């Protein structure tokens, strides 16, 4: 068990929550709004924890996920999310 007060562990848990919402089969409009907040908090936390490390394009792409979800529905149905849905679990993300 990790030290749950560790900042890097908290960042990992934020990312886990984001991934779980992105991979959800169903997601409501309020959940999409919450996803947007989670993503913004994650990016701010990441920048604060690792100021010497620039964000990569994939971090920026996260910002677009809520709008894409509202426009197209759950993203699990599209692209690599659909092909990986049966092979990646939240336990894989957590490294358990």
Secondary structure, DSSP 8 states (H G I E B T S, - for coil): ---TT-HHHHHHHHHHHHHHHHT-S---HHHHHHHHHHHHHHHHHHHHHTTTS---HHHHHHHHHHHHHHHHS-GGGSHHHHHHTTT--HHHHHT-
